[in-house]
Amino acid sequence: MKNQKTKLGSSIIEIIVGIGILTFVSFSIVTLSIGAYTTSLRDTEKAQALAYLTEGVEATRAIKSYNFSDLTDGDHGLDDSSGYWDLSGSSDTVGQFTRTLTVSNINRDGTTCEIVTSGGTNYGTTKEIEVSIDWDLEAGNSTSISATQLVTDYNNPPACGVTYDSDSITIDDSGMNTGAGGKDIKKIFFNNIGAIDITVTKTTVTWDNTNEIEEIKVKGGVGIIWKKNGYVPDGKQPSGTELDVTDFIIPAGGSVEIDKFKFDGSMTGSTISIQLEFGDGSTLTLNNITP
């Protein structure tokens, strides 16, 4: 009888221990299953986010190719409801994913054209675009992925590393004065600080009254380069008219003095601007002359 009680007690203990082990194993299996499901879900979300990111990068290139000027600075979303990609709003959302395109200007060194992180010049022809995707993996656990690319307007290359005629010309109007009756604007010097001669081909003069220009004369043996009735059939010309003057040269390291811009009335108290166009098509403007 004693042995039977002992065996019965042992059996009960074994059952209890067995139940405990079974419970532990079952709990572990459930935990592992949940962990595997979560990992699979995260991998799926990451794949979706990557696809959304890639689409944003490709859409950016499409916009750049269609019209580079549409890539304005700032944060944008994307929209293709019109049949082509366009920037829209500050972001766009699909399901749990939010996509943002951040467009920024890139500066280049004026001599080497290399991209610089500080200083340099903004030529407006190269942009940095970051595409970022933000979403929640789970409550309180947000994440993101991003990609950055540079895009350049190859139809309008940056002017860095290129020297234009206008870069070599400086203007000195410190001694400017008017002749009798205030009709002539005199003593404006155009200085060539470059190493080659530069040709002036056109000039445009603007002012803020109803007077008309009659003649332009250059000192130093050049003489009259434009005159009413001698160079255009209509004679005197109003403000803002482009005048096809007789070409003249500003010598390398030298200067040319404008002897007079002659008008048919007094220019005293008016505001005048003078633009020169050079042989390479570049221009230089002297603004806000006040005789």
Buried (B, 14 or more C-beta within 10 A) or exposed (E): EEEEEEEEEEEEEEEEEEEEEEEEEEEEEEEEEEEEEEEEEBEEBBEBBEEBBEBBBEBBEEBBEEEBEEBEEEBBBBBEEEEEBBBBEEBBEEEEBBBBBBBEEBBBBBEEBEEBEEEBBEBBBBBBBBBBBBBEBEEEEEBEBEBEEEBBBEEEBBBBEEEBBBBBBEBBBEEBEBEEEBBBBBBBBBBBEBEEBBEBBBBBBBBEBEBBBBBBBBBBEBEBBBBBEEBBEEEBBEBEBEBEBBEBBBEEEBBBBBBBBBBBBBBEEBBBBBBBBBEBEBBBEBEEBEB
